[in-house]
Amino acid sequence: MSKEPEPNRSEDTSLPNAPLRRLQGVGSIPKIISFAELCRCGDEVWIENDGAIYRLRRTRQGKLILTK
C-alpha cells in the first residue's frame, strides 16, 4: 500500500485529512494556509478577484464569513 503525499501546510497541522482525501480525484492537493497567517493584522482580510472585492472575516466563535 502506498502512502498518500502530505499537502503543503503552514505551521497548523491540526486540520483533518478527510477533505483532502475527497480532493484526490481532482488533481493536485491545494496549498493550505492558516487564517492566522493569512490575516496577520487582525480578524479580517480583503481579497480582490476579477475586479470584485471580498471581505473574509473570523467571528467571535471562530467561524469564517466571506462577503462581497
PyMOL Python script that loads the backbone (N, CA, C, O; Angstrom):
from pymol import cmd

cmd.read_pdbstr("""\
ATOM      1  N   MET A   1       0.842  -1.173   0.000  1.00  0.00           N
ATOM      2  CA  MET A   1       0.000   0.000   0.000  1.00  0.00           C
ATOM      3  C   MET A   1       0.889   1.240   0.000  1.00  0.00           C
ATOM      4  O   MET A   1       1.801   1.346   0.821  1.00  0.00           O
ATOM      5  N   SER A   2       0.635   2.174  -0.908  1.00  0.00           N
ATOM      6  CA  SER A   2       1.464   3.377  -0.990  1.00  0.00           C
ATOM      7  C   SER A   2       0.922   4.451  -0.063  1.00  0.00           C
ATOM      8  O   SER A   2      -0.282   4.537   0.177  1.00  0.00           O
ATOM      9  N   LYS A   3       1.819   5.259   0.447  1.00  0.00           N
ATOM     10  CA  LYS A   3       1.457   6.327   1.376  1.00  0.00           C
ATOM     11  C   LYS A   3       1.033   7.556   0.583  1.00  0.00           C
ATOM     12  O   LYS A   3       1.657   7.902  -0.420  1.00  0.00           O
ATOM     13  N   GLU A   4      -0.057   8.229   1.049  1.00  0.00           N
ATOM     14  CA  GLU A   4      -0.540   9.446   0.390  1.00  0.00           C
ATOM     15  C   GLU A   4       0.453  10.571   0.608  1.00  0.00           C
ATOM     16  O   GLU A   4       1.034  10.671   1.689  1.00  0.00           O
ATOM     17  N   PRO A   5       0.669  11.439  -0.408  1.00  0.00           N
ATOM     18  CA  PRO A   5       1.591  12.572  -0.217  1.00  0.00           C
ATOM     19  C   PRO A   5       0.995  13.568   0.759  1.00  0.00           C
ATOM     20  O   PRO A   5      -0.219  13.771   0.782  1.00  0.00           O
ATOM     21  N   GLU A   6       1.833  14.183   1.558  1.00  0.00           N
ATOM     22  CA  GLU A   6       1.413  15.202   2.513  1.00  0.00           C
ATOM     23  C   GLU A   6       1.196  16.522   1.777  1.00  0.00           C
ATOM     24  O   GLU A   6       1.995  16.878   0.911  1.00  0.00           O
ATOM     25  N   PRO A   7       0.119  17.262   2.109  1.00  0.00           N
ATOM     26  CA  PRO A   7      -0.098  18.568   1.487  1.00  0.00           C
ATOM     27  C   PRO A   7       0.883  19.594   2.038  1.00  0.00           C
ATOM     28  O   PRO A   7       1.462  19.406   3.108  1.00  0.00           O
ATOM     29  N   ASN A   8       1.062  20.692   1.286  1.00  0.00           N
ATOM     30  CA  ASN A   8       1.865  21.809   1.780  1.00  0.00           C
ATOM     31  C   ASN A   8       1.042  22.514   2.840  1.00  0.00           C
ATOM     32  O   ASN A   8      -0.040  23.022   2.544  1.00  0.00           O
ATOM     33  N   ARG A   9       1.532  22.553   4.068  1.00  0.00           N
ATOM     34  CA  ARG A   9       0.799  23.171   5.172  1.00  0.00           C
ATOM     35  C   ARG A   9       1.644  24.230   5.842  1.00  0.00           C
ATOM     36  O   ARG A   9       2.873  24.191   5.800  1.00  0.00           O
ATOM     37  N   SER A  10       0.965  25.173   6.456  1.00  0.00           N
ATOM     38  CA  SER A  10       1.640  26.152   7.304  1.00  0.00           C
ATOM     39  C   SER A  10       1.934  25.483   8.631  1.00  0.00           C
ATOM     40  O   SER A  10       1.944  24.255   8.718  1.00  0.00           O
ATOM     41  N   GLU A  11       2.172  26.268   9.656  1.00  0.00           N
ATOM     42  CA  GLU A  11       2.501  25.706  10.957  1.00  0.00           C
ATOM     43  C   GLU A  11       1.370  24.870  11.539  1.00  0.00           C
ATOM     44  O   GLU A  11       1.642  23.950  12.310  1.00  0.00           O
ATOM     45  N   ASP A  12       0.106  25.152  11.202  1.00  0.00           N
ATOM     46  CA  ASP A  12      -1.022  24.450  11.787  1.00  0.00           C
ATOM     47  C   ASP A  12      -1.186  23.085  11.129  1.00  0.00           C
ATOM     48  O   ASP A  12      -1.529  22.993   9.950  1.00  0.00           O
ATOM     49  N   THR A  13      -0.939  22.029  11.895  1.00  0.00           N
ATOM     50  CA  THR A  13      -1.079  20.677  11.360  1.00  0.00           C
ATOM     51  C   THR A  13      -2.277  19.966  11.962  1.00  0.00           C
ATOM     52  O   THR A  13      -2.373  18.743  11.866  1.00  0.00           O
ATOM     53  N   SER A  14      -3.196  20.705  12.583  1.00  0.00           N
ATOM     54  CA  SER A  14      -4.350  20.103  13.228  1.00  0.00           C
ATOM     55  C   SER A  14      -5.540  19.932  12.285  1.00  0.00           C
ATOM     56  O   SER A  14      -6.603  19.489  12.721  1.00  0.00           O
ATOM     57  N   LEU A  15      -5.390  20.269  11.017  1.00  0.00           N
ATOM     58  CA  LEU A  15      -6.500  20.165  10.079  1.00  0.00           C
ATOM     59  C   LEU A  15      -6.797  18.705   9.764  1.00  0.00           C
ATOM     60  O   LEU A  15      -5.873  17.903   9.629  1.00  0.00           O
ATOM     61  N   PRO A  16      -8.085  18.345   9.644  1.00  0.00           N
ATOM     62  CA  PRO A  16      -8.419  16.957   9.334  1.00  0.00           C
ATOM     63  C   PRO A  16      -8.043  16.602   7.904  1.00  0.00           C
ATOM     64  O   PRO A  16      -7.994  17.477   7.040  1.00  0.00           O
ATOM     65  N   ASN A  17      -7.777  15.320   7.648  1.00  0.00           N
ATOM     66  CA  ASN A  17      -7.395  14.867   6.312  1.00  0.00           C
ATOM     67  C   ASN A  17      -8.584  14.479   5.457  1.00  0.00           C
ATOM     68  O   ASN A  17      -8.421  14.295   4.251  1.00  0.00           O
ATOM     69  N   ALA A  18      -9.775  14.346   6.026  1.00  0.00           N
ATOM     70  CA  ALA A  18     -10.947  13.913   5.265  1.00  0.00           C
ATOM     71  C   ALA A  18     -11.211  14.797   4.040  1.00  0.00           C
ATOM     72  O   ALA A  18     -11.406  14.252   2.953  1.00  0.00           O
ATOM     73  N   PRO A  19     -11.227  16.137   4.157  1.00  0.00           N
ATOM     74  CA  PRO A  19     -11.460  16.948   2.955  1.00  0.00           C
ATOM     75  C   PRO A  19     -10.379  16.750   1.901  1.00  0.00           C
ATOM     76  O   PRO A  19     -10.667  16.834   0.707  1.00  0.00           O
ATOM     77  N   LEU A  20      -9.147  16.491   2.314  1.00  0.00           N
ATOM     78  CA  LEU A  20      -8.066  16.298   1.357  1.00  0.00           C
ATOM     79  C   LEU A  20      -8.244  15.001   0.582  1.00  0.00           C
ATOM     80  O   LEU A  20      -7.928  14.942  -0.606  1.00  0.00           O
ATOM     81  N   ARG A  21      -8.747  13.962   1.242  1.00  0.00           N
ATOM     82  CA  ARG A  21      -8.984  12.692   0.551  1.00  0.00           C
ATOM     83  C   ARG A  21     -10.031  12.855  -0.526  1.00  0.00           C
ATOM     84  O   ARG A  21      -9.919  12.241  -1.588  1.00  0.00           O
ATOM     85  N   ARG A  22     -11.065  13.679  -0.280  1.00  0.00           N
ATOM     86  CA  ARG A  22     -12.103  13.907  -1.292  1.00  0.00           C
ATOM     87  C   ARG A  22     -11.532  14.610  -2.513  1.00  0.00           C
ATOM     88  O   ARG A  22     -12.036  14.416  -3.619  1.00  0.00           O
ATOM     89  N   LEU A  23     -10.487  15.429  -2.343  1.00  0.00           N
ATOM     90  CA  LEU A  23      -9.913  16.199  -3.440  1.00  0.00           C
ATOM     91  C   LEU A  23      -8.915  15.401  -4.280  1.00  0.00           C
ATOM     92  O   LEU A  23      -8.459  15.889  -5.314  1.00  0.00           O
ATOM     93  N   GLN A  24      -8.572  14.201  -3.864  1.00  0.00           N
ATOM     94  CA  GLN A  24      -7.546  13.457  -4.580  1.00  0.00           C
ATOM     95  C   GLN A  24      -7.898  13.237  -6.047  1.00  0.00           C
ATOM     96  O   GLN A  24      -7.010  13.281  -6.899  1.00  0.00           O
ATOM     97  N   GLY A  25      -9.160  13.004  -6.359  1.00  0.00           N
ATOM     98  CA  GLY A  25      -9.554  12.777  -7.746  1.00  0.00           C
ATOM     99  C   GLY A  25      -9.507  14.038  -8.590  1.00  0.00           C
ATOM    100  O   GLY A  25      -9.550  13.955  -9.818  1.00  0.00           O
ATOM    101  N   VAL A  26      -9.420  15.199  -7.963  1.00  0.00           N
ATOM    102  CA  VAL A  26      -9.446  16.475  -8.664  1.00  0.00           C
ATOM    103  C   VAL A  26      -8.126  16.763  -9.374  1.00  0.00           C
ATOM    104  O   VAL A  26      -8.126  17.466 -10.384  1.00  0.00           O
ATOM    105  N   GLY A  27      -7.036  16.259  -8.895  1.00  0.00           N
ATOM    106  CA  GLY A  27      -5.731  16.533  -9.493  1.00  0.00           C
ATOM    107  C   GLY A  27      -4.695  16.704  -8.421  1.00  0.00           C
ATOM    108  O   GLY A  27      -4.180  15.723  -7.884  1.00  0.00           O
ATOM    109  N   SER A  28      -4.383  17.942  -8.104  1.00  0.00           N
ATOM    110  CA  SER A  28      -3.367  18.182  -7.075  1.00  0.00           C
ATOM    111  C   SER A  28      -4.027  18.629  -5.777  1.00  0.00           C
ATOM    112  O   SER A  28      -5.126  19.183  -5.782  1.00  0.00           O
ATOM    113  N   ILE A  29      -3.349  18.383  -4.683  1.00  0.00           N
ATOM    114  CA  ILE A  29      -3.841  18.799  -3.376  1.00  0.00           C
ATOM    115  C   ILE A  29      -3.532  20.284  -3.210  1.00  0.00           C
ATOM    116  O   ILE A  29      -2.411  20.713  -3.480  1.00  0.00           O
ATOM    117  N   PRO A  30      -4.527  21.087  -2.761  1.00  0.00           N
ATOM    118  CA  PRO A  30      -4.294  22.533  -2.638  1.00  0.00           C
ATOM    119  C   PRO A  30      -3.349  22.869  -1.498  1.00  0.00           C
ATOM    120  O   PRO A  30      -3.201  22.100  -0.549  1.00  0.00           O
ATOM    121  N   LYS A  31      -2.716  24.023  -1.603  1.00  0.00           N
ATOM    122  CA  LYS A  31      -1.882  24.521  -0.508  1.00  0.00           C
ATOM    123  C   LYS A  31      -2.804  24.994   0.597  1.00  0.00           C
ATOM    124  O   LYS A  31      -3.792  25.680   0.333  1.00  0.00           O
ATOM    125  N   ILE A  32      -2.490  24.636   1.834  1.00  0.00           N
ATOM    126  CA  ILE A  32      -3.303  25.013   2.976  1.00  0.00           C
ATOM    127  C   ILE A  32      -2.580  26.107   3.750  1.00  0.00           C
ATOM    128  O   ILE A  32      -1.424  25.956   4.145  1.00  0.00           O
ATOM    129  N   ILE A  33      -3.303  27.232   3.960  1.00  0.00           N
ATOM    130  CA  ILE A  33      -2.751  28.374   4.686  1.00  0.00           C
ATOM    131  C   ILE A  33      -3.655  28.632   5.882  1.00  0.00           C
ATOM    132  O   ILE A  33      -4.874  28.714   5.726  1.00  0.00           O
ATOM    133  N   SER A  34      -3.086  28.761   7.061  1.00  0.00           N
ATOM    134  CA  SER A  34      -3.903  29.046   8.238  1.00  0.00           C
ATOM    135  C   SER A  34      -4.446  30.471   8.136  1.00  0.00           C
ATOM    136  O   SER A  34      -3.810  31.351   7.557  1.00  0.00           O
ATOM    137  N   PHE A  35      -5.629  30.681   8.705  1.00  0.00           N
ATOM    138  CA  PHE A  35      -6.223  32.016   8.667  1.00  0.00           C
ATOM    139  C   PHE A  35      -5.350  33.005   9.429  1.00  0.00           C
ATOM    140  O   PHE A  35      -5.242  34.167   9.037  1.00  0.00           O
ATOM    141  N   ALA A  36      -4.726  32.554  10.514  1.00  0.00           N
ATOM    142  CA  ALA A  36      -3.847  33.437  11.286  1.00  0.00           C
ATOM    143  C   ALA A  36      -2.685  33.942  10.442  1.00  0.00           C
ATOM    144  O   ALA A  36      -2.274  35.095  10.573  1.00  0.00           O
ATOM    145  N   GLU A  37      -2.160  33.088   9.581  1.00  0.00           N
ATOM    146  CA  GLU A  37      -1.063  33.510   8.698  1.00  0.00           C
ATOM    147  C   GLU A  37      -1.570  34.442   7.609  1.00  0.00           C
ATOM    148  O   GLU A  37      -0.885  35.396   7.239  1.00  0.00           O
ATOM    149  N   LEU A  38      -2.752  34.178   7.099  1.00  0.00           N
ATOM    150  CA  LEU A  38      -3.335  34.998   6.035  1.00  0.00           C
ATOM    151  C   LEU A  38      -3.728  36.377   6.553  1.00  0.00           C
ATOM    152  O   LEU A  38      -3.612  37.369   5.834  1.00  0.00           O
ATOM    153  N   CYS A  39      -4.184  36.437   7.774  1.00  0.00           N
ATOM    154  CA  CYS A  39      -4.721  37.669   8.354  1.00  0.00           C
ATOM    155  C   CYS A  39      -3.894  38.084   9.563  1.00  0.00           C
ATOM    156  O   CYS A  39      -4.387  38.035  10.690  1.00  0.00           O
ATOM    157  N   ARG A  40      -2.671  38.484   9.354  1.00  0.00           N
ATOM    158  CA  ARG A  40      -1.732  38.777  10.439  1.00  0.00           C
ATOM    159  C   ARG A  40      -2.076  40.022  11.249  1.00  0.00           C
ATOM    160  O   ARG A  40      -1.638  40.145  12.393  1.00  0.00           O
ATOM    161  N   CYS A  41      -2.849  40.948  10.684  1.00  0.00           N
ATOM    162  CA  CYS A  41      -3.082  42.230  11.360  1.00  0.00           C
ATOM    163  C   CYS A  41      -4.434  42.335  12.045  1.00  0.00           C
ATOM    164  O   CYS A  41      -4.811  43.433  12.455  1.00  0.00           O
ATOM    165  N   GLY A  42      -5.175  41.258  12.189  1.00  0.00           N
ATOM    166  CA  GLY A  42      -6.487  41.342  12.828  1.00  0.00           C
ATOM    167  C   GLY A  42      -7.330  40.125  12.509  1.00  0.00           C
ATOM    168  O   GLY A  42      -6.817  39.018  12.350  1.00  0.00           O
ATOM    169  N   ASP A  43      -8.644  40.351  12.418  1.00  0.00           N
ATOM    170  CA  ASP A  43      -9.572  39.252  12.183  1.00  0.00           C
ATOM    171  C   ASP A  43     -10.239  39.307  10.815  1.00  0.00           C
ATOM    172  O   ASP A  43     -11.257  38.650  10.601  1.00  0.00           O
ATOM    173  N   GLU A  44      -9.683  40.078   9.890  1.00  0.00           N
ATOM    174  CA  GLU A  44     -10.268  40.112   8.555  1.00  0.00           C
ATOM    175  C   GLU A  44      -9.202  40.378   7.501  1.00  0.00           C
ATOM    176  O   GLU A  44      -8.132  40.916   7.788  1.00  0.00           O
ATOM    177  N   VAL A  45      -9.524  39.988   6.282  1.00  0.00           N
ATOM    178  CA  VAL A  45      -8.659  40.239   5.143  1.00  0.00           C
ATOM    179  C   VAL A  45      -9.555  40.576   3.951  1.00  0.00           C
ATOM    180  O   VAL A  45     -10.633  40.005   3.788  1.00  0.00           O
ATOM    181  N   TRP A  46      -9.099  41.498   3.136  1.00  0.00           N
ATOM    182  CA  TRP A  46      -9.834  41.891   1.932  1.00  0.00           C
ATOM    183  C   TRP A  46      -9.161  41.234   0.740  1.00  0.00           C
ATOM    184  O   TRP A  46      -7.936  41.258   0.615  1.00  0.00           O
ATOM    185  N   ILE A  47      -9.974  40.643  -0.139  1.00  0.00           N
ATOM    186  CA  ILE A  47      -9.464  39.870  -1.277  1.00  0.00           C
ATOM    187  C   ILE A  47     -10.051  40.437  -2.558  1.00  0.00           C
ATOM    188  O   ILE A  47     -11.262  40.643  -2.643  1.00  0.00           O
ATOM    189  N   GLU A  48      -9.214  40.691  -3.557  1.00  0.00           N
ATOM    190  CA  GLU A  48      -9.667  41.147  -4.873  1.00  0.00           C
ATOM    191  C   GLU A  48      -9.626  39.965  -5.822  1.00  0.00           C
ATOM    192  O   GLU A  48      -8.622  39.257  -5.902  1.00  0.00           O
ATOM    193  N   ASN A  49     -10.734  39.749  -6.550  1.00  0.00           N
ATOM    194  CA  ASN A  49     -10.804  38.680  -7.541  1.00  0.00           C
ATOM    195  C   ASN A  49     -11.590  39.172  -8.748  1.00  0.00           C
ATOM    196  O   ASN A  49     -12.782  39.458  -8.635  1.00  0.00           O
ATOM    197  N   ASP A  50     -10.944  39.273  -9.892  1.00  0.00           N
ATOM    198  CA  ASP A  50     -11.577  39.729 -11.140  1.00  0.00           C
ATOM    199  C   ASP A  50     -12.303  41.059 -10.969  1.00  0.00           C
ATOM    200  O   ASP A  50     -13.408  41.237 -11.481  1.00  0.00           O
ATOM    201  N   GLY A  51     -11.682  41.990 -10.251  1.00  0.00           N
ATOM    202  CA  GLY A  51     -12.246  43.318 -10.076  1.00  0.00           C
ATOM    203  C   GLY A  51     -13.245  43.439  -8.933  1.00  0.00           C
ATOM    204  O   GLY A  51     -13.649  44.552  -8.595  1.00  0.00           O
ATOM    205  N   ALA A  52     -13.654  42.330  -8.330  1.00  0.00           N
ATOM    206  CA  ALA A  52     -14.593  42.368  -7.205  1.00  0.00           C
ATOM    207  C   ALA A  52     -13.808  42.265  -5.897  1.00  0.00           C
ATOM    208  O   ALA A  52     -12.801  41.561  -5.817  1.00  0.00           O
ATOM    209  N   ILE A  53     -14.281  42.974  -4.881  1.00  0.00           N
ATOM    210  CA  ILE A  53     -13.634  42.962  -3.573  1.00  0.00           C
ATOM    211  C   ILE A  53     -14.467  42.111  -2.617  1.00  0.00           C
ATOM    212  O   ILE A  53     -15.682  42.280  -2.522  1.00  0.00           O
ATOM    213  N   TYR A  54     -13.807  41.201  -1.914  1.00  0.00           N
ATOM    214  CA  TYR A  54     -14.445  40.326  -0.937  1.00  0.00           C
ATOM    215  C   TYR A  54     -13.816  40.559   0.430  1.00  0.00           C
ATOM    216  O   TYR A  54     -12.634  40.889   0.536  1.00  0.00           O
ATOM    217  N   ARG A  55     -14.621  40.382   1.476  1.00  0.00           N
ATOM    218  CA  ARG A  55     -14.134  40.503   2.850  1.00  0.00           C
ATOM    219  C   ARG A  55     -14.259  39.132   3.521  1.00  0.00           C
ATOM    220  O   ARG A  55     -15.348  38.564   3.592  1.00  0.00           O
ATOM    221  N   LEU A  56     -13.143  38.615   4.008  1.00  0.00           N
ATOM    222  CA  LEU A  56     -13.127  37.356   4.742  1.00  0.00           C
ATOM    223  C   LEU A  56     -12.812  37.691   6.184  1.00  0.00           C
ATOM    224  O   LEU A  56     -11.753  38.241   6.484  1.00  0.00           O
ATOM    225  N   ARG A  57     -13.747  37.356   7.090  1.00  0.00           N
ATOM    226  CA  ARG A  57     -13.523  37.696   8.488  1.00  0.00           C
ATOM    227  C   ARG A  57     -13.825  36.509   9.391  1.00  0.00           C
ATOM    228  O   ARG A  57     -14.595  35.614   9.043  1.00  0.00           O
ATOM    229  N   ARG A  58     -13.194  36.530  10.564  1.00  0.00           N
ATOM    230  CA  ARG A  58     -13.405  35.492  11.569  1.00  0.00           C
ATOM    231  C   ARG A  58     -14.333  36.046  12.639  1.00  0.00           C
ATOM    232  O   ARG A  58     -14.126  37.153  13.136  1.00  0.00           O
ATOM    233  N   THR A  59     -15.359  35.270  12.994  1.00  0.00           N
ATOM    234  CA  THR A  59     -16.305  35.686  14.027  1.00  0.00           C
ATOM    235  C   THR A  59     -15.738  35.378  15.408  1.00  0.00           C
ATOM    236  O   THR A  59     -14.692  34.740  15.528  1.00  0.00           O
ATOM    237  N   ARG A  60     -16.426  35.831  16.444  1.00  0.00           N
ATOM    238  CA  ARG A  60     -16.003  35.537  17.814  1.00  0.00           C
ATOM    239  C   ARG A  60     -16.026  34.042  18.107  1.00  0.00           C
ATOM    240  O   ARG A  60     -15.273  33.555  18.951  1.00  0.00           O
ATOM    241  N   GLN A  61     -16.888  33.320  17.408  1.00  0.00           N
ATOM    242  CA  GLN A  61     -16.989  31.871  17.588  1.00  0.00           C
ATOM    243  C   GLN A  61     -15.944  31.109  16.779  1.00  0.00           C
ATOM    244  O   GLN A  61     -15.881  29.882  16.847  1.00  0.00           O
ATOM    245  N   GLY A  62     -15.113  31.840  16.002  1.00  0.00           N
ATOM    246  CA  GLY A  62     -14.060  31.200  15.222  1.00  0.00           C
ATOM    247  C   GLY A  62     -14.478  30.752  13.838  1.00  0.00           C
ATOM    248  O   GLY A  62     -13.701  30.090  13.149  1.00  0.00           O
ATOM    249  N   LYS A  63     -15.686  31.093  13.408  1.00  0.00           N
ATOM    250  CA  LYS A  63     -16.146  30.735  12.060  1.00  0.00           C
ATOM    251  C   LYS A  63     -15.725  31.815  11.070  1.00  0.00           C
ATOM    252  O   LYS A  63     -15.503  32.964  11.451  1.00  0.00           O
ATOM    253  N   LEU A  64     -15.616  31.441   9.803  1.00  0.00           N
ATOM    254  CA  LEU A  64     -15.234  32.396   8.759  1.00  0.00           C
ATOM    255  C   LEU A  64     -16.448  32.788   7.939  1.00  0.00           C
ATOM    256  O   LEU A  64     -17.288  31.949   7.613  1.00  0.00           O
ATOM    257  N   ILE A  65     -16.537  34.084   7.604  1.00  0.00           N
ATOM    258  CA  ILE A  65     -17.618  34.613   6.780  1.00  0.00           C
ATOM    259  C   ILE A  65     -16.989  35.357   5.616  1.00  0.00           C
ATOM    260  O   ILE A  65     -16.144  36.231   5.810  1.00  0.00           O
ATOM    261  N   LEU A  66     -17.406  35.006   4.398  1.00  0.00           N
ATOM    262  CA  LEU A  66     -16.948  35.679   3.183  1.00  0.00           C
ATOM    263  C   LEU A  66     -18.108  36.481   2.610  1.00  0.00           C
ATOM    264  O   LEU A  66     -19.162  35.923   2.305  1.00  0.00           O
ATOM    265  N   THR A  67     -17.917  37.785   2.463  1.00  0.00           N
ATOM    266  CA  THR A  67     -18.972  38.640   1.901  1.00  0.00           C
ATOM    267  C   THR A  67     -18.391  39.431   0.729  1.00  0.00           C
ATOM    268  O   THR A  67     -17.189  39.693   0.667  1.00  0.00           O
ATOM    269  N   LYS A  68     -19.266  39.799  -0.186  1.00  0.00           N
ATOM    270  CA  LYS A  68     -18.860  40.560  -1.366  1.00  0.00           C
ATOM    271  C   LYS A  68     -19.179  42.017  -1.133  1.00  0.00           C
ATOM    272  O   LYS A  68     -18.922  42.851  -2.000  1.00  0.00           O
TER     273      LYS A  68
END
""", "prot")
cmd.dss("prot")
cmd.show_as("cartoon", "prot")
cmd.util.cbc("prot")
cmd.orient("prot")
